[in-house]
Amino acid sequence: MSLSYKRSTMGVLFFYPKKEANCLRKFIFKDGNRELLLPVTPPSFTITHGIKIETIHIHTLGDVNIAGYGTLAAIKIDCLFPAQPYPFALTDENPYTYVKTFQKFCDKRKVIRFVIPDTPVNLPVLVESIAYSERDGTHDVYATLTLREYRQLNAVKVEQSGTENQPRPAAAAIDKPTAYTVESGDTLSSICRKLYGDANLYPKVADANGLTNPHLIFPEQILSMPDKSQLVSGR
């Protein structure tokens, strides 16, 4: 079997069997214009995709699930970095060269791109950890890579106007008991600030609604909002 090879700018020498390399799936890690190819195709990989779900307890309803937004993908790969010239290995590079490379990615908190061609997997990741060991005295290194999807936070630039900041006008306090439907992003203190002009009244509103935890409210929940004078007189 003839082999073709090239030297990566990472310093890792990759061998590509002309026939076998095209038959097996490739696991590629990209650092800028540099690429690292796993020397042996892993037998399997696991990617976790989902959303954040928070369970809260409502006094009159019981447990309620609140669906949030998507969580970042978690990826786990079991790898073999061979020390022996196995016919299925794509390189004869020292296995600890790979270990040190992934340790460097981890320690430097380097954002790299993980790609599995011909699959939807193509995303920026951080190397959360690498665990490795040797077995049977073969000098082969068995490793488990744990990756986490990376999401960049973009800062929002706020342009300041030439006018001075004006105080926000106080909301007119409600004069009689009424009902309020909780909206997404509301807190009990923000509701009190909006309706009463006083965020510190939220414990009184919680008591009026039988809420054991004033910090747990959910969208579409209907709250009874007593007259402000009743809340203030009870202080």
C-alpha positions in Angstrom: 0.0 0.0 0.0 1.5 3.3 -1.0 1.3 6.3 1.3 1.3 10.1 0.6 2.2 12.5 3.3 2.6 16.2 4.2 4.0 18.0 7.1 1.6 20.3 9.0 2.7 23.7 10.3 1.8 22.3 13.7 4.8 20.1 13.4 2.8 16.9 13.2 3.5 14.6 10.3 0.3 13.1 8.8 0.3 10.1 6.6 -2.7 9.5 4.3 -3.2 6.0 2.9 -4.6 6.8 -0.6 -7.4 4.2 -0.4 -8.2 3.6 3.2 -8.2 7.3 4.1 -11.1 7.9 1.7 -13.1 5.1 3.3 -13.0 6.2 6.9 -14.6 9.3 8.4 -12.1 12.0 9.3 -12.1 14.0 12.5 -10.4 17.4 11.9 -9.4 20.1 14.3 -8.6 23.5 12.7 -6.5 26.2 14.3 -6.5 29.1 11.8 -5.0 27.7 8.6 -3.5 24.7 10.4 -5.2 21.3 10.7 -4.9 18.3 13.0 -6.3 15.0 11.9 -7.0 12.3 14.4 -4.6 9.4 13.4 -7.3 6.7 14.0 -11.0 7.2 13.2 -12.9 6.9 16.5 -15.4 4.1 16.6 -18.1 6.6 17.8 -18.7 10.1 19.0 -21.4 11.8 21.1 -22.8 15.3 20.7 -25.4 16.6 23.1 -27.8 19.2 21.8 -30.7 20.7 23.8 -32.4 23.6 25.6 -32.3 24.8 29.1 -35.4 23.8 31.1 -36.0 25.2 34.6 -38.5 23.5 36.9 -40.2 25.8 39.4 -42.9 25.1 42.0 -46.0 27.2 42.0 -48.1 27.1 45.2 -51.4 26.6 43.4 -50.2 24.6 40.4 -47.3 22.4 41.5 -44.2 21.9 39.4 -44.0 23.9 36.1 -41.4 23.6 33.4 -40.1 26.9 31.9 -38.4 26.3 28.5 -35.3 28.5 27.9 -33.0 28.9 25.0 -30.5 26.4 23.5 -27.6 25.1 25.4 -24.1 24.9 24.0 -23.2 21.5 22.4 -21.1 19.1 24.5 -18.9 16.6 22.6 -17.1 13.5 23.9 -14.7 11.5 21.7 -12.7 8.4 22.6 -9.4 8.4 20.7 -6.5 6.1 20.0 -3.1 7.7 19.4 -1.1 4.6 18.2 2.5 3.9 18.8 2.5 0.8 16.6 2.4 0.7 12.8 -1.2 -0.5 12.5 -2.5 -0.7 9.0 -5.5 1.5 9.9 -3.4 4.3 11.4 -3.0 7.4 9.3 0.4 8.4 10.9 3.4 7.1 12.7 3.7 10.2 14.8 4.6 9.9 18.5 1.2 9.5 20.3 2.3 12.1 23.0 2.6 14.7 20.3 -1.2 14.6 20.0 -1.6 14.6 23.8 0.6 17.7 24.2 -1.2 19.5 21.3 -4.6 19.0 22.9 -3.2 19.9 26.4 -1.9 23.2 24.8 -5.3 23.9 23.3 -6.9 23.4 26.7 -4.3 25.3 28.8 -4.3 28.3 26.5 -8.1 28.3 26.2 -7.7 28.2 22.5 -10.8 28.3 20.3 -10.5 25.8 17.5 -12.9 24.5 14.9 -14.0 20.9 15.0 -15.1 19.4 11.7 -16.4 16.0 10.6 -16.7 16.2 6.8 -20.1 15.1 5.3 -21.9 15.7 8.6 -23.5 18.8 10.2 -20.6 18.9 12.7 -18.6 22.1 12.0 -18.4 24.3 15.0 -16.0 26.3 17.2 -15.1 24.5 20.4 -12.9 24.7 23.5 -11.0 21.7 24.8 -12.5 21.3 28.3 -10.3 18.3 29.2 -8.2 15.4 27.9 -7.9 12.2 29.9 -5.4 9.6 28.6 -3.8 6.3 29.6 -1.7 3.4 28.3 -2.8 -0.3 28.3 -1.2 -3.6 27.6 2.4 -2.3 27.4 2.0 -1.4 23.6 2.8 2.3 24.2 -0.5 3.2 22.4 -2.3 6.1 24.1 -6.0 5.9 24.7 -7.6 9.3 25.2 -11.0 10.9 25.9 -11.5 14.4 24.6 -14.2 16.5 26.1 -15.2 19.6 24.0 -17.6 22.4 24.6 -19.1 24.5 21.8 -17.9 28.1 21.9 -20.1 31.1 21.5 -18.6 34.6 21.2 -20.2 37.4 23.2 -20.4 40.6 21.2 -20.3 43.8 23.2 -22.9 46.4 22.4 -21.6 49.9 22.0 -23.8 52.5 23.5 -23.5 55.9 21.9 -23.9 58.8 24.4 -25.9 61.8 23.3 -25.0 65.3 24.1 -27.9 65.8 26.4 -27.8 65.1 30.1 -29.5 62.0 31.4 -33.0 62.8 32.5 -34.6 61.0 35.4 -37.3 58.5 34.4 -40.7 59.8 35.4 -42.3 57.8 38.2 -45.1 55.6 37.1 -48.5 56.6 38.4 -49.4 54.4 41.4 -52.6 52.3 40.9 -55.5 53.5 42.9 -57.4 50.3 43.3 -56.8 46.6 43.3 -56.2 45.2 39.8 -54.7 42.2 38.1 -51.4 42.0 36.2 -50.3 39.4 33.7 -46.6 38.6 34.0 -44.5 39.1 30.9 -41.3 37.5 29.9 -38.4 39.2 31.7 -40.5 40.5 34.5 -39.5 40.3 38.2 -41.7 41.1 41.1 -39.6 44.1 42.0 -39.7 45.4 38.4 -43.5 45.1 38.3 -43.8 47.0 41.6 -41.5 49.7 40.2 -43.6 49.9 37.1 -47.0 50.0 38.8 -46.3 51.6 42.2 -43.1 53.5 41.5 -41.5 51.6 44.4 -39.6 48.3 43.8 -39.3 47.6 47.5 -43.0 46.7 47.8 -42.5 43.3 46.2 -42.5 41.3 49.5 -46.0 42.8 50.2 -47.2 41.8 46.8 -45.8 38.3 47.2 -47.7 38.0 50.5 -50.9 39.2 48.9 -50.5 36.5 46.2 -49.5 33.7 48.5 -46.0 33.4 46.9 -43.6 31.6 49.2 -40.7 32.6 47.0 -41.1 36.2 45.5 -38.3 35.5 43.0 -40.2 32.7 41.2 -42.8 34.0 38.8 -43.4 32.9 35.3 -44.9 34.4 32.0 -48.7 34.5 31.8 -49.0 34.2 35.6 -51.8 36.5 36.8 -51.0 38.5 40.0 -53.3 40.5 42.1 -51.9 44.0 42.6 -53.5 45.7 45.7 -53.9 49.4 46.1 -50.5 51.0 47.0 -52.0 52.6 50.2 -52.8 49.2 51.5 -49.2 48.0 51.0 -47.6 51.1 52.4 -49.8 51.1 55.5 -48.8 47.6 56.2 -45.1 48.5 56.5 
